[in-house]
Amino acid sequence: MALLVESTLGLDPWDVLHQGIAERTGLRFGWVVIGVSILVLLAWIPLRQKPGFGTISNAFVIGLAVDGALAVLPTVQPLWLRVGFMVAGIVLNGVATGLYIGARLGPGPRDGLMTGLAARGHSIRVVRTGIEVSVLVAGFLLGGTVGIGTLLYAVGIGPLAHVFIPYFTVPQPDAPKPDVPQPAEPDAGHPEPATSVAEKCLPTVGGECAAESAA
């Protein structure tokens, strides 16, 4: 996220909104990320979505981490370095998506909003597109940076998530196998009843019992 900000070549839709709000309010970028996350979590209430540990961590840790990264990353001027920052930011965002979703500890606030709306009978594709376009337009109007990085993020994050989510997903514990009744062992004190010769013998071609013929 911080790499995309420093590249100045365009942000993903939500970060366009975050940057636009930060520009208008003078707040630090990370604090805006946290504030928007809390507001989005409030929207979970009517949708009856249940946050997990990963949801709360996503809301707060990302905002603190991006402020820390922005404090140490240099401001680069050469175009090739800015392109490098942009590409690295998109790829690392895909890795981060795989890590936090693969942990199975709850979706982030924005992903939970999408799944909650989709659970009301709407198409995930329509819901996701509607949310992304809405925040992108709002962020652009507020002064957020839209550029080639925005387009590359839009077309690249899906394939990257497709690769990294299965790679980092924590496997589910094996379900307990149902108990299969085993045949009872014969009791030593009660031996099986003897089988008669007639039950054991096989009929011969002549129709006689093989045991009797041998006799």
N, C-alpha and C positions, 0 to 999 in steps of 0.2 A: 504494500500500500504506500509506504513512504517512498519507495523507489519510483513509483508512478507519479507521485506528487513532485518529486525533485526533477523528473524528466521534463516536466511542463509540456508533454506531448499529448495529454488527454488522460482522463481518469475513467474508472468504471462508473456506471450510473449513480450508485449510492454515494460514491466518493465525490462526484460532481456536486451532489446535494450538500454533502458535508462541507466541502470547500466553499460553496456559495454561502452557506450559513455562517461559516467562520469569517469570511470576508465582510459580511454585513454586520456581524455582532462584535468582531474583534476577539472572539474566544479562540482558544487553541484548538487545532484540528482534532486532536484526540478527545478533548472534552466534548466537542460537538458529536463525535462518533458515539460516545457513551450516552449523551443526552438523547440522541435520536434512537438509540437502541432501547432505552427505557420507554420512550413514547411508543415504539413499535410493540414492546412487550405488553403495554397497557391495552393495545388493540387485540391481544390474545384473549383477554377476559371474555368478551362476548362470543369469541370463536371457540371458547372452551378448550384451548390448547394448554397443555401442561408442560412447563419448562423443566429441563433437567440441569444437572450440574454443568454440562457443556454449554447450555444456553446462557446461564449466568456468567460463566467464564468468558464466553464470546462477547457478551455485552460490555464487560469491564476491561478484560485483559487486552483486547485489541486496541482500544483507545489509548491505554497507557503505553502499550508497546510502540504504537505509531508515533506518539510524541517523543519517546526515547530515541527511536530511529531517526526522526527528523532532526533531532538535536545533534546527532553525530555524523549524519551523511553530509558530504560536501555538496555545494551547489556547483554543478558542472555546466560549462558553456559549449564545448565542442559537440557538434551534432552527433558524432559517432558514440560519444559517451552517454548522451541523453537517450539515444536509441538503445544502447546496452542496458541502461537503467530501466527503460520501458519493458524490454523483453524479459529481463530478469524479474521485474515486478509481476508480470503476467504469469510467468512460469511458477514462481514461488507462491503466488496466490492459488494456483492450481494444486500445488503440493499441500498448502495449508488447508484447502478445502477437503482433500483426501484424508488428512490427518484428523481434522475435527469431526467430520462425518463418520469416518471409519472407526473412531473411538466409541461410537454408539452411546454417547452420554447426553444426547439431546441436540436438536437442531438450533442454529443461531436464530436470533430474533427475526431477521428478515426472511430466512427460509421457513421458519415456523408460520409467519404471516401468510406466505404463499400456500403452504400445505393446508393451513386452516381454512383459507378461502376456497381452495380446491375441494376440500371435504364437504363444502356446501352444495356440491353438484356442478361446479364449474371446471372447465378444462385447465389442467396445470399449465399448458402452453399459453392459453389465453391469459390466465391470471399472472403468470410470470412476465409475459410481454407487457401487459397493462401496467404492472408495478414498475418495471424497469423504465418504460417510456415516461411514465408520470414523474418519477423522481429525477430522471435525466432532464426533462423540460424544466422542472422547477429549479433544479440546480443551475442550469444554464442561465435562466432568467435572473438568478441571484448572483451570477458572476463566476460560477464554477468553470473549470477548464474542460472543454470538449475538443477532441482532436483525433489524430490517427490512432492514438493509444486507446481511445474509447471504442473505436471500431474493431481494432485487433483484439481487445479484451472481449467484446461481444461475440466474436466468431471463434475465439480461442479457448475461452474458459470451459465451454462444454466438452470439447474433446479432451482437454487436460483433466477435467474432473472424471471423465470416463476412464482414463488410464489410472489415475492416482487413487480414486476411491476404492476400487477392488484391491489395489496393491497394499493399501494401509488399513483395510478393514480388519478389525479384530474378530476372529472367528467365534461363532456362537458355541457355548459349551454343548457337548453331546447330550442329547436328551436321554434320560434313563430308559433302558430297555424294559419292556413289560415282562413280568415273570411268566415263564412258560411252565406249566405243570409237567413234572417228570413222572414217568411210570414208576409205580411203587415197587420196591425191592421185595422179592419173596421172603416171607418170614421163615426163619430156620425151624421154628417150632411147628409150623404148619406147612409142610411141603406141598407142592402142587399135586393134584390128583393124578394117578397113573393113567396113561392113555392106553386104551385097549388095543389089541393087535389089529382089530378091524378098523380102528380109527387111523392107525399108522400105515397099514399096508396099502399098496397101490394095485389097482386091477391089472391083470395081465391081458394078453391078447385073447386068451380063452375066456376071460371074464372072471377067473379065479384070483384070489388074493395072492400077491407075490410072496407074502410071508408064509401063507399056507402051502403054496407050491413048493417053496423051499423045504417045508416040513415034509 
